Amino acid sequence: PRFYFVSDTEVLNSLSQCSDPAMVQNHLPSLFDGITNIEFDTPEKKFISKILCVYSETSREELKLCNPVRVEQKIEEWLLTLEYEMKKTMRKTIEEAIKESEPTTKQAAEKEIPALISKYPTQICQIILKSVWTRQVEEGRAETPSKRQSKDLI
């Protein structure tokens, strides 16, 4: 599925080690942008439950999948399933985050945004901030010109 993005050597290594999903995770950064590791939810390593992105020893993000991905079938099948579940989980998490970012007042937004930023992965936080900014601009444009204060929109 995603093997056309990697070198022949990595494809051969991935396919030769496909019986051990833990060994395949060494090649995940080449197959998926932003994924440095995966976490299994059983010691037998039959299900992937989380996607991890590790930036440094102190900075990491994780995304818990909506549905764990079974890794007992062919490698190309479970990689496709992982990609599908990753997109599905991102979509669901973005919807939840946007709902949480809909406070009633600007003051409430200023208090809740830092909490949301610490709760969600960076990519989702960027979407939240763009959504909040767009909502505030739309609200500002809907006001009458005498009530507008450009400094509140910036």
C-alpha positions as CSV (number, residue, x, y, z in Angstrom):
1,P,0.0,0.0,0.0
2,R,2.5,2.7,1.1
3,F,5.6,0.8,0.0
4,Y,6.1,3.0,-3.1
5,F,7.4,5.8,-0.8
6,V,10.3,3.8,0.6
7,S,13.5,2.4,-0.8
8,D,13.8,-1.2,-2.0
9,T,16.0,-2.1,0.9
10,E,13.3,-1.0,3.4
11,V,10.6,-2.8,1.5
12,L,12.5,-6.0,1.6
13,N,13.3,-5.6,5.3
14,S,9.7,-4.9,6.2
15,L,8.4,-7.8,4.2
16,S,11.0,-10.2,5.6
17,Q,10.2,-9.2,9.2
18,C,6.4,-9.1,8.6
19,S,5.8,-12.0,11.0
20,D,7.0,-9.7,13.8
21,P,5.1,-6.4,13.9
22,A,7.4,-5.0,16.5
23,M,10.3,-5.2,14.0
24,V,8.2,-3.5,11.3
25,Q,7.8,-0.5,13.5
26,N,11.4,0.4,12.8
27,H,10.3,1.2,9.3
28,L,7.1,3.2,10.2
29,P,8.7,6.6,9.9
30,S,9.5,5.9,6.3
31,L,5.9,4.7,5.6
32,F,4.0,7.3,7.6
33,D,4.9,10.9,8.3
34,G,4.6,11.7,12.0
35,I,4.6,8.2,13.3
36,T,7.7,7.1,15.1
37,N,6.3,4.2,17.0
38,I,3.2,2.1,17.7
39,E,2.0,0.7,21.0
40,F,0.4,-2.7,21.3
41,D,-2.3,-3.4,23.8
42,T,-1.4,-7.0,24.6
43,P,1.9,-8.6,25.4
44,E,1.4,-11.0,22.4
45,K,1.5,-7.9,20.2
46,K,-1.6,-8.8,18.2
47,F,-3.3,-5.4,18.3
48,I,-2.0,-1.9,17.8
49,S,-3.8,0.5,20.2
50,K,-1.8,3.8,19.9
51,I,0.2,5.7,17.5
52,L,3.2,7.6,18.9
53,C,5.2,10.5,17.7
54,V,8.3,11.0,19.8
55,Y,10.1,14.4,19.2
56,S,12.6,14.1,22.1
57,E,13.1,12.4,25.4
58,T,10.7,14.9,27.0
59,S,8.3,15.6,24.2
60,R,5.9,13.0,22.7
61,E,2.4,12.8,21.4
62,E,0.1,9.9,21.3
63,L,-3.2,9.1,19.5
64,K,-5.3,6.3,20.9
65,L,-7.0,4.6,18.0
66,C,-10.8,4.3,18.0
67,N,-10.5,0.6,17.2
68,P,-7.3,-1.4,17.8
69,V,-5.7,-2.8,14.6
70,R,-5.2,-6.5,14.4
71,V,-1.7,-7.3,13.1
72,E,-2.1,-11.1,12.4
73,Q,-3.0,-10.8,8.7
74,K,-0.6,-9.9,5.8
75,I,1.5,-6.8,6.5
76,E,0.0,-4.8,3.6
77,E,-3.5,-5.5,4.9
78,W,-2.8,-4.4,8.5
79,L,-0.9,-1.3,7.2
80,L,-4.0,-0.3,5.2
81,T,-6.2,-0.9,8.2
82,L,-3.8,1.1,10.4
83,E,-4.0,4.0,7.9
84,Y,-7.8,3.8,7.8
85,E,-8.1,3.8,11.6
86,M,-5.6,6.6,11.9
87,K,-7.7,8.8,9.6
88,K,-10.9,7.8,11.3
89,T,-9.5,8.5,14.8
90,M,-8.1,11.9,13.6
91,R,-11.5,12.8,12.2
92,K,-13.3,11.9,15.4
93,T,-10.8,13.6,17.6
94,I,-11.0,16.8,15.5
95,E,-14.8,16.8,15.8
96,E,-14.5,16.4,19.6
97,A,-11.9,19.1,19.9
98,I,-13.8,21.6,17.9
99,K,-16.9,21.0,20.0
100,E,-14.9,21.5,23.2
101,S,-13.5,24.8,21.7
102,E,-16.9,26.4,21.3
103,P,-17.2,28.5,24.5
104,T,-19.9,31.1,24.9
105,T,-17.6,34.1,25.4
106,K,-14.2,35.3,24.3
107,Q,-13.0,35.2,27.9
108,A,-14.0,31.5,28.2
109,A,-12.1,30.8,25.0
110,E,-9.0,32.4,26.4
111,K,-9.2,30.1,29.5
112,E,-10.1,26.9,27.6
113,I,-7.6,27.1,24.7
114,P,-4.5,26.3,26.8
115,A,-6.2,23.3,28.3
116,L,-7.1,22.0,24.9
117,I,-3.6,22.5,23.6
118,S,-2.2,20.3,26.4
119,K,-4.9,17.7,25.8
120,Y,-4.6,17.2,22.0
121,P,-1.8,16.5,19.5
122,T,-0.3,19.5,17.7
123,Q,-1.9,18.9,14.4
124,I,-5.4,18.9,16.0
125,C,-4.5,22.0,18.1
126,Q,-3.6,23.9,14.9
127,I,-7.1,23.0,13.5
128,I,-8.7,24.1,16.8
129,L,-6.9,27.5,16.8
130,K,-7.8,28.1,13.1
131,S,-11.4,27.2,13.9
132,V,-11.5,29.6,16.9
133,W,-9.9,32.4,15.0
134,T,-12.4,32.0,12.1
135,R,-15.3,31.9,14.5
136,Q,-14.1,35.1,16.2
137,V,-13.6,36.9,12.8
138,E,-17.1,35.8,11.7
139,E,-18.6,37.1,14.9
140,G,-16.7,40.3,14.6
141,R,-17.8,40.9,11.0
142,A,-21.5,40.2,12.0
143,E,-21.4,43.0,14.6
144,T,-22.4,46.5,13.6
145,P,-19.5,48.8,12.6
146,S,-19.9,50.9,15.7
147,K,-19.4,47.9,18.0
148,R,-16.4,46.4,16.1
149,Q,-13.1,46.7,17.8
150,S,-10.3,45.6,15.5
151,K,-8.0,44.9,18.4
152,D,-10.3,42.1,19.7
153,L,-10.0,40.3,16.3
154,I,-6.2,40.3,16.2
